[in-house]
Structure formats: C-alpha cells, structure tokens
Amino acid sequence: MSAQQIPVVVLAGFLGSGKTTLLNHLLRTARGTRVGVMVNDFGSIEIDAMTVAGQVGSTVSLGNGCLCCAVDASELDTYLETLTRPSARLDVIVIEASGLAEPQELVRMLLASDNDRIVYGGLVEVVDAAEFDATRVRHPETDRHLGIADLVVVNKADRVQEDELRRVRETVAALAGRAAVVTAAYGRVDPELLFDRAARTGDPDGARQLSFEDLYADAYEREHRDHPHAAYETVSFTAGDPLHPRRLMDFLDSRPEGLYRIKGFADFGAADPDHRYVTHAVGRFLRFYPEPWPPGEPRLSQLVLIGAGTDGQALLRALDGCRVTGAAETPEEHALWGVLRYVPEPREDGGAVPGADGAGSGYGEPAEADPPAPYETAAPYDEAAPHDETVPCDDTVPDDEPDDDDPYGDAYDGRYGPAHDAPYDGR
C-alpha cells in the first residue's frame, strides 16, 4: 500500500451495541497512531476527557493528535479530502455509521471515491450479545448487515452466560459467512486487529519522553484491566524463495473463514524481478501495489495474517506451498495476470485509479484487452483476461438492480470499466 493511502474503517451497529464505546477505546489506546474520526455528532465522543486542543468549524483536534469531524453523508467526500491532506498526518480514519447512512451505502461511497489517498479498511459490525435476539426482531436488516461485514464484534460478552454467548456467536458466524467474528466486553478490541499502529519516536533508537497520552492510556488500561479483550490470532510468514503468483491467488481465493487482514510484501521472482508487491487485503477487499526493490533489500516474501478462529499452522502450510523451489516450477509467461487485476492503475492526473474488476464479484468477467506489460510506473496496467471468455464492458450508468452476488451492490462509473472499485469477495 502506498505511503499516501490511509485505511478507512467503517464502524457500524445498532443503537446500544457498544460501537461508540469501542470507538472511544480505540481513541484512548491510540498511543501515537493519529486517528481521524467521522461521527454524526460530537455528543457520543468523550472529547472533554481527551483534552480538546482546538476547534475549527465542525472539526475538533484532540490532545492525542487525533481529529474528530461531525458530518452527514453529503459531506463525506469533503471531509475525507480534509482529513487526508498531508498536513493532517493521519494514519487511519474511522467512520461511525450511525446517523450517516446505511453501512452498505457508506462502503459503496468509499469504493467509488475519487480520493486516491484512501484505501478501504473494512466494515466492522458491532452487535450486543445480551440483546442480539431482540435486535433481530426490532431490526430485521441485522442479518443483511452481518452478511456484508468483514469483521463482527460480539460485544458485551460479560453480560451473558457462557452457553448463551456461544449460541449467539455461532448464530452470528453463520449469518456473517466468512467474516471474522470476535467477542469483547466494553468494546475492548485491540487496535492492531483493525489497523496498523504508527510508531512515532523522536529518538532513532526508540527512546522518547513519556507523554501525557502514554500516562492517560496506562491509567485507562489499569482501570479496565479486568475487562476481557477480543481474542485474535496473528501469523507471520517469511520465505526466501519467490512465490508463484497463481498459487498465491489460489490461496487468497480459498482462504479460510475468520481471516480478516493480510499485509506485507510478496516476491514473485522471475515473474517480475524488478518489483516487490505490497499486499493489502481486508475482508473482501484485495489490492497489490508493486514497488521497486529497495537497494540492498533481501529478496523475501513477508506476510502477516490476522484473524479469529483460524488455524495458524494450516495457513503457514498453505503459504509454504506457494513457494517456487526449483527451475521446473518457474511461473509461466502470463502467471502474473491474476495479481495485476488487483493493482490500481495510475490516473492521467498522476493519482491512482482502482483496477477494473468485475461487477462486484471480486474476479468477475473482465473487459477484453491486451496482456499487461511488465510493470512500469508511468503506464497503467491493461486489464488481463485470466479466462478463455471475455465480456465487453459498455456500462456508463448505475445498475438499477444490484447483483445478487455483490454484497455492496454495483458501484459503476463509466470511466473505470465494470466497477470503480469492486471489493474482493474471496471466491
């Protein structure tokens, strides 16, 4: 992922689920990570307790370096433009869906955004374990919301008995499909499950003066140390051999339930010896970002996989099977095409245009095009056809009827082919 792109996480859940508690927890435990927050109003954010440093219009600067904006859906793009300016130095943006728009609509707006400084960071749905059944009765759309989530937090786990919690979690997991499901109390989810922490130190050796933010976060942790945290697993994979592009795509296609995020670098060896591929996957969304190998950098593939309820050893075995271990396994000429489908295309104005995926199906059927040339910074990737058949694209207006297999509906824009930025669906 390019250094300029900021993950945007959508936080959703019905009234009383605890999503605002979770959001406040993320802000209190940011520890150097600059978080931009979009909410419907400031009332739900504990601004006073976090020391307000200044206020301009409907944007509040918090003492820990985070920013908070009160917006409605019509202002989303405007404030994304504000929050993603280099001067804001934000590391992640969190949008609380309440009062703004349906989670599905917010995701579609993000995927269709012209802002090339953001990247989709996942849809997190929060549910109340104690009121789950009653919520489904009051809000029949609950099941649909769970079906499009990338991560589900079953909150208030401390308010139900163990057997009841297990039943609710199993029901949620069945409704959520392949999404990761974690349980928590008081919204205590480790920020690193949702996004990467930014380590900022003034001393290159890592030493720095203890800040007010550190003291405040330590006091907060001591106060809530008895509250259970959401459990998740992290698996790290490193390979000195190149990865076979087709095998890696097969792994991504069939990755198990509960695998929420993948990040790191992939070396495809002879398939593209000049570049390593920054890998960014969250839920249904996948992107590769080729970049030249840094001088003197070891030729390694390094991936970190984050999820809940996954089999770490099975994941490592599957990735190990992607390695190219001999000349007989050298990738064929067009082996990289599947990867290139998920590389953003440079725009004429110098920005990045998302690759032209199929109509919301992740792979979909691409438009006809010539095979892609080896990666060149100045030239966009052409759309490659991994199958024998191709379907020409002449869509220039939004579909009235969203595809059944597209959880986010169609995000058509005639400039970009079938879909502006259709999410990867793991098929």
C-alpha positions as CSV (number, residue, x, y, z in Angstrom):
1,M,0.0,0.0,0.0
2,S,1.4,3.4,-0.9
3,A,2.6,5.6,1.9
4,Q,-0.1,8.2,0.9
5,Q,-3.0,5.9,1.3
6,I,-4.9,5.9,4.6
7,P,-7.2,3.0,5.5
8,V,-10.8,4.0,6.1
9,V,-12.7,1.7,8.5
10,V,-16.5,1.8,8.7
11,L,-17.8,1.1,12.2
12,A,-21.5,0.0,12.2
13,G,-24.0,-1.4,14.7
14,F,-27.5,-0.6,16.0
15,L,-28.2,1.7,19.0
16,G,-26.9,0.2,22.2
17,S,-24.5,-2.3,20.6
18,G,-21.5,-0.5,22.0
19,K,-19.8,0.8,18.8
20,T,-19.2,4.2,20.4
21,T,-17.6,2.6,23.4
22,L,-15.4,0.7,21.0
23,L,-14.6,3.9,19.1
24,N,-13.7,5.7,22.4
25,H,-11.5,2.7,23.3
26,L,-9.6,3.0,20.0
27,L,-9.0,6.7,20.6
28,R,-7.8,6.2,24.2
29,T,-5.4,3.5,23.3
30,A,-4.1,5.0,20.0
31,R,-0.6,5.6,21.5
32,G,0.9,7.6,18.7
33,T,-1.4,6.5,16.0
34,R,-3.2,9.5,14.6
35,V,-6.9,8.6,14.1
36,G,-9.4,10.6,12.1
37,V,-13.0,10.0,13.2
38,M,-16.2,10.9,11.4
39,V,-19.4,10.9,13.6
40,N,-22.9,12.3,13.3
41,D,-22.4,14.5,16.3
42,F,-19.8,15.1,19.0
43,G,-22.0,14.1,21.8
44,S,-21.1,10.4,21.8
45,I,-17.3,11.0,21.8
46,E,-15.7,11.7,25.2
47,I,-13.9,14.8,24.0
48,D,-13.5,16.5,27.3
49,A,-11.7,13.5,28.8
50,M,-9.3,13.5,25.9
51,T,-8.3,17.2,26.2
52,V,-9.5,19.3,23.4
53,A,-6.6,21.2,21.8
54,G,-8.5,23.3,19.4
55,Q,-11.7,23.5,17.3
56,V,-12.3,24.8,13.8
57,G,-15.9,24.6,12.4
58,S,-17.2,21.1,12.9
59,T,-13.7,19.6,13.3
60,V,-12.2,19.1,16.7
61,S,-8.5,18.4,17.3
62,L,-7.9,16.1,20.3
63,G,-4.9,16.3,22.5
64,N,-3.6,12.9,21.4
65,G,-3.2,14.1,17.8
66,C,-6.5,12.6,16.6
67,L,-9.1,14.6,14.8
68,C,-12.9,14.3,15.1
69,C,-15.4,15.6,12.5
70,A,-19.2,15.9,12.8
71,V,-20.6,15.2,9.3
72,D,-23.6,13.9,7.5
73,A,-23.5,11.7,4.4
74,S,-23.5,14.5,1.9
75,E,-20.3,15.9,3.5
76,L,-18.4,12.6,3.4
77,D,-16.2,13.4,0.4
78,T,-15.5,16.9,1.6
79,Y,-14.2,15.8,5.0
80,L,-12.3,12.9,3.5
81,E,-10.5,15.5,1.4
82,T,-9.8,17.5,4.6
83,L,-8.6,14.5,6.7
84,T,-6.4,13.1,4.0
85,R,-4.3,16.2,3.5
86,P,-0.7,15.6,4.2
87,S,-0.7,18.3,6.9
88,A,-3.2,16.2,9.0
89,R,-0.7,13.4,9.2
90,L,-3.4,10.8,9.9
91,D,-2.7,7.1,9.9
92,V,-6.3,5.8,9.8
93,I,-9.8,7.1,9.5
94,V,-12.8,5.6,11.3
95,I,-16.4,6.4,10.2
96,E,-19.1,5.6,12.7
97,A,-22.1,4.7,10.6
98,S,-24.9,5.8,12.9
99,G,-26.9,8.7,11.6
100,L,-24.8,8.9,8.4
101,A,-26.0,6.2,6.1
102,E,-26.6,2.5,5.8
103,P,-23.3,0.6,6.2
104,Q,-23.7,-0.7,2.7
105,E,-24.1,2.8,1.3
106,L,-21.1,4.1,3.1
107,V,-18.9,1.3,1.7
108,R,-20.2,2.0,-1.8
109,M,-19.4,5.6,-1.3
110,L,-15.8,4.8,-0.2
111,L,-15.2,2.4,-3.0
112,A,-16.5,4.9,-5.5
113,S,-14.5,7.8,-4.1
114,D,-12.2,9.8,-6.3
115,N,-9.8,10.4,-3.4
116,D,-6.7,8.5,-4.2
117,R,-5.2,9.0,-0.7
118,I,-7.6,6.5,0.9
119,V,-8.0,2.7,0.7
120,Y,-10.8,0.6,2.0
121,G,-10.1,-0.6,5.6
122,G,-13.1,-2.9,6.2
123,L,-16.6,-2.9,7.6
124,V,-16.8,-3.7,11.3
125,E,-20.2,-4.6,12.6
126,V,-20.8,-4.4,16.4
127,V,-23.6,-6.5,18.0
128,D,-24.9,-6.7,21.6
129,A,-24.6,-10.2,22.8
130,A,-27.3,-9.7,25.5
131,E,-29.8,-8.1,23.2
132,F,-29.0,-9.9,20.0
133,D,-32.3,-11.8,19.5
134,A,-34.4,-8.7,20.4
135,T,-32.3,-6.6,18.0
136,R,-33.0,-9.0,15.1
137,V,-36.7,-8.7,15.9
138,R,-36.6,-4.8,16.0
139,H,-34.3,-4.5,13.1
140,P,-34.8,-7.3,10.5
141,E,-32.0,-5.8,8.4
142,T,-29.5,-7.1,11.1
143,D,-29.0,-10.3,9.2
144,R,-28.2,-8.4,6.0
145,H,-25.7,-6.1,7.8
146,L,-23.9,-9.1,9.2
147,G,-23.8,-10.7,5.7
148,I,-21.8,-7.8,4.3
149,A,-19.5,-7.3,7.3
150,D,-15.7,-8.0,7.1
151,L,-15.4,-8.3,10.9
152,V,-18.1,-8.7,13.5
153,V,-17.5,-7.8,17.2
154,V,-19.9,-9.6,19.6
155,N,-19.8,-7.0,22.3
156,K,-21.0,-7.1,26.0
157,A,-19.8,-10.7,26.3
158,D,-19.6,-10.2,30.0
159,R,-23.4,-9.8,30.3
160,V,-24.4,-13.3,29.2
161,Q,-23.7,-16.8,30.3
162,E,-21.0,-18.8,28.5
163,D,-23.6,-21.1,26.8
164,E,-25.6,-18.2,25.6
165,L,-22.5,-16.4,24.3
166,R,-21.6,-19.5,22.4
167,R,-25.0,-19.7,20.9
168,V,-25.0,-16.0,19.8
169,R,-21.5,-16.3,18.4
170,E,-22.5,-19.4,16.4
171,T,-25.6,-17.6,15.0
172,V,-23.6,-14.5,14.1
173,A,-20.9,-16.6,12.4
174,A,-23.5,-18.4,10.3
175,L,-25.0,-15.1,9.2
176,A,-21.7,-13.4,8.6
177,G,-20.4,-16.1,6.3
178,R,-16.6,-15.9,6.0
179,A,-16.2,-12.8,8.1
180,A,-14.0,-12.9,11.2
181,V,-16.0,-12.9,14.5
182,V,-14.6,-11.9,17.9
183,T,-16.2,-11.4,21.3
184,A,-15.4,-8.5,23.6
185,A,-16.6,-6.6,26.6
186,Y,-16.7,-2.8,26.9
187,G,-15.7,-2.5,23.3
188,R,-12.2,-3.6,24.2
189,V,-10.7,-4.6,20.8
190,D,-7.0,-4.3,20.2
191,P,-6.5,-1.5,17.7
192,E,-4.0,-3.7,15.8
193,L,-6.8,-6.0,14.8
194,L,-8.3,-3.1,12.8
195,F,-5.3,-1.2,11.6
196,D,-1.5,-0.9,12.0
197,R,-0.2,1.2,14.8
198,A,2.1,4.0,13.9
199,A,5.2,4.2,16.0
200,R,6.4,7.7,16.3
201,T,9.6,8.3,18.2
202,G,11.8,11.4,18.3
203,D,14.9,9.3,19.1
204,P,16.1,6.9,16.3
205,D,17.0,4.4,19.0
206,G,13.4,4.3,20.1
207,A,13.7,6.3,23.4
208,R,11.4,9.2,23.9
209,Q,9.9,11.2,26.7
210,L,6.8,9.7,28.4
211,S,3.9,11.7,27.1
212,F,0.5,12.7,28.6
213,E,-1.1,10.3,26.2
214,D,1.1,7.4,27.5
215,L,0.2,8.2,31.1
216,Y,-3.5,8.6,30.2
217,A,-3.5,5.3,28.3
218,D,-1.7,3.5,31.1
219,A,-4.3,4.7,33.6
220,Y,-7.1,3.7,31.3
221,E,-5.6,0.2,30.9
222,R,-5.2,-0.2,34.7
223,E,-8.8,0.8,35.2
224,H,-10.1,-1.7,32.7
225,R,-7.6,-4.5,33.0
226,D,-10.2,-7.0,34.3
227,H,-12.4,-6.5,31.2
228,P,-11.9,-9.2,28.6
229,H,-10.3,-8.2,25.3
230,A,-11.3,-9.5,21.9
231,A,-9.1,-12.5,21.1
232,Y,-7.5,-12.8,17.7
233,E,-4.5,-14.6,16.1
234,T,-1.6,-13.2,14.2
235,V,0.5,-15.5,11.9
236,S,3.8,-14.3,10.3
237,F,5.1,-15.9,7.1
238,T,8.6,-15.4,5.6
239,A,10.0,-17.1,2.5
240,G,13.4,-16.7,0.9
241,D,12.1,-18.4,-2.3
242,P,9.8,-16.4,-4.6
243,L,6.1,-17.1,-4.5
244,H,4.2,-18.4,-7.5
245,P,1.6,-15.8,-8.5
246,R,-1.1,-18.3,-9.4
247,R,-0.6,-20.4,-6.3
248,L,-0.8,-17.2,-4.1
249,M,-4.0,-16.2,-5.8
250,D,-5.4,-19.7,-5.3
251,F,-4.6,-19.3,-1.6
252,L,-6.3,-15.9,-1.4
253,D,-9.3,-17.3,-3.3
254,S,-9.8,-20.1,-0.8
255,R,-8.6,-18.5,2.5
256,P,-10.5,-19.8,5.5
257,E,-13.3,-18.2,7.4
258,G,-12.1,-15.8,10.1
259,L,-9.1,-14.4,8.2
260,Y,-9.6,-10.7,8.4
261,R,-6.5,-8.9,7.3
262,I,-3.3,-9.7,5.3
263,K,-0.5,-7.3,4.9
264,G,3.2,-7.4,3.8
265,F,5.3,-8.0,0.7
266,A,5.3,-10.7,-1.9
267,D,8.3,-11.5,-4.1
268,F,7.2,-13.1,-7.4
269,G,10.7,-13.8,-8.6
270,A,11.1,-14.2,-12.4
271,A,7.5,-13.2,-13.0
272,D,8.6,-9.6,-12.1
273,P,12.2,-9.5,-10.9
274,D,12.3,-5.7,-10.5
275,H,9.4,-5.3,-8.1
276,R,8.1,-6.5,-4.8
277,Y,4.3,-6.4,-4.3
278,V,2.9,-4.6,-1.2
279,T,-0.1,-6.7,-0.3
280,H,-3.3,-5.3,1.3
281,A,-6.3,-7.5,2.0
282,V,-9.1,-6.8,4.4
283,G,-12.3,-8.9,4.3
284,R,-13.5,-9.0,0.7
285,F,-11.1,-6.3,-0.5
286,L,-7.7,-7.0,-2.1
287,R,-5.0,-4.8,-3.6
288,F,-1.4,-5.2,-4.7
289,Y,1.0,-2.3,-5.0
290,P,4.2,-3.0,-7.0
291,E,7.2,-1.0,-6.0
292,P,10.9,-1.3,-6.9
293,W,13.1,-3.4,-4.7
294,P,15.0,-1.1,-2.3
295,P,18.7,-1.3,-2.9
296,G,20.3,-4.0,-0.8
297,E,17.0,-5.3,0.4
298,P,16.9,-9.1,0.9
299,R,14.6,-10.8,-1.7
300,L,12.0,-12.1,0.8
301,S,8.2,-12.5,0.9
302,Q,6.9,-11.4,4.3
303,L,3.2,-11.6,5.0
304,V,1.2,-11.1,8.3
305,L,-2.2,-12.7,8.6
306,I,-4.7,-11.5,11.2
307,G,-8.0,-13.1,12.1
308,A,-10.0,-15.0,14.6
309,G,-10.6,-18.8,14.9
310,T,-8.1,-19.6,12.2
311,D,-5.6,-22.5,12.1
312,G,-2.2,-20.8,12.1
313,Q,-0.2,-23.9,11.1
314,A,-2.6,-24.7,8.2
315,L,-2.2,-21.1,6.9
316,L,1.6,-21.4,7.1
317,R,1.5,-24.8,5.3
318,A,-0.7,-23.3,2.5
319,L,1.6,-20.4,2.0
320,D,4.6,-22.6,2.1
321,G,3.0,-24.5,-0.9
322,C,3.1,-21.2,-2.8
323,R,6.9,-21.1,-2.9
324,V,8.8,-21.7,-6.2
325,T,11.5,-24.2,-5.2
326,G,13.1,-25.1,-8.5
327,A,13.5,-24.2,-12.2
328,A,10.8,-26.7,-13.1
329,E,8.3,-24.5,-11.1
330,T,9.2,-21.2,-12.8
331,P,5.9,-19.3,-13.4
332,E,4.6,-19.4,-17.0
333,E,4.6,-16.2,-19.0
334,H,1.2,-14.9,-18.0
335,A,1.2,-16.2,-14.4
336,L,1.1,-12.7,-13.0
337,W,-2.1,-11.6,-14.8
338,G,-4.3,-12.6,-11.8
339,V,-2.3,-10.4,-9.5
340,L,-2.3,-7.5,-11.9
341,R,-6.1,-7.4,-11.8
342,Y,-5.8,-6.0,-8.3
343,V,-3.2,-3.3,-9.0
344,P,-4.5,0.2,-9.1
345,E,-4.0,2.0,-12.4
346,P,-2.2,5.4,-12.5
347,R,-4.6,8.2,-13.5
348,E,-3.8,10.8,-16.1
349,D,-3.6,13.4,-13.3
350,G,-0.9,11.3,-11.5
351,G,-3.3,9.7,-9.0
352,A,-4.2,6.0,-8.8
353,V,-7.3,4.5,-10.3
354,P,-8.6,1.2,-8.9
355,G,-8.3,-1.7,-11.2
356,A,-11.3,-2.5,-13.3
357,D,-12.6,-5.6,-11.5
358,G,-15.8,-7.5,-12.5
359,A,-19.1,-6.1,-11.4
360,G,-18.8,-6.6,-7.7
361,S,-17.8,-10.2,-7.8
362,G,-14.1,-9.8,-7.0
363,Y,-12.9,-11.5,-10.1
364,G,-16.0,-11.1,-12.3
365,E,-15.5,-11.2,-16.1
366,P,-13.0,-8.6,-17.3
367,A,-13.3,-6.5,-20.4
368,E,-11.2,-7.5,-23.4
369,A,-7.7,-6.1,-23.5
370,D,-4.2,-6.9,-24.4
371,P,-2.0,-8.7,-21.9
372,P,-0.3,-6.5,-19.4
373,A,3.3,-5.4,-20.0
374,P,5.9,-5.7,-17.2
375,Y,5.2,-3.1,-14.5
376,E,6.1,0.4,-15.5
377,T,5.4,3.3,-13.1
378,A,4.4,5.7,-15.9
379,A,1.9,3.4,-17.7
380,P,-1.3,1.9,-16.4
381,Y,-1.9,-1.8,-16.3
382,D,-4.2,-3.1,-19.0
383,E,-7.0,-5.4,-17.9
384,A,-5.9,-9.0,-18.4
385,A,-8.3,-11.9,-19.2
386,P,-7.5,-14.9,-17.0
387,H,-10.3,-17.0,-18.6
388,D,-11.0,-18.0,-22.2
389,E,-14.1,-15.9,-22.5
390,T,-14.4,-12.2,-22.0
391,V,-17.3,-9.9,-21.7
392,P,-17.1,-6.4,-23.3
393,C,-18.0,-3.6,-21.0
394,D,-20.1,-0.7,-22.1
395,D,-21.7,0.3,-18.8
396,T,-21.9,4.0,-18.3
397,V,-24.7,4.4,-15.8
398,P,-25.5,2.8,-12.5
399,D,-27.4,-0.5,-12.4
400,D,-30.9,-0.2,-11.1
401,E,-30.7,-3.8,-9.7
402,P,-27.6,-4.7,-7.8
403,D,-26.0,-8.1,-8.5
404,D,-27.1,-10.8,-6.1
405,D,-23.6,-11.9,-5.5
406,D,-22.3,-8.4,-4.8
407,P,-22.7,-7.5,-1.1
408,Y,-22.1,-3.9,-1.8
409,G,-24.2,-3.5,-5.0
410,D,-22.8,-2.0,-8.1
411,A,-20.5,1.0,-8.0
412,Y,-20.5,1.8,-11.7
413,D,-18.6,4.6,-13.2
414,G,-18.1,4.8,-17.0
415,R,-14.5,6.0,-16.6
416,Y,-13.3,2.8,-14.9
417,G,-15.0,-0.1,-16.7
418,P,-17.3,-2.6,-15.0
419,A,-16.7,-1.4,-11.4
420,H,-14.9,1.6,-10.0
421,D,-13.5,-0.4,-7.1
422,A,-15.4,-3.6,-6.5
423,P,-14.4,-5.4,-3.3
424,Y,-12.5,-8.7,-3.4
425,D,-15.0,-11.4,-2.3
426,G,-12.6,-14.3,-1.6
427,R,-14.2,-16.6,-4.2
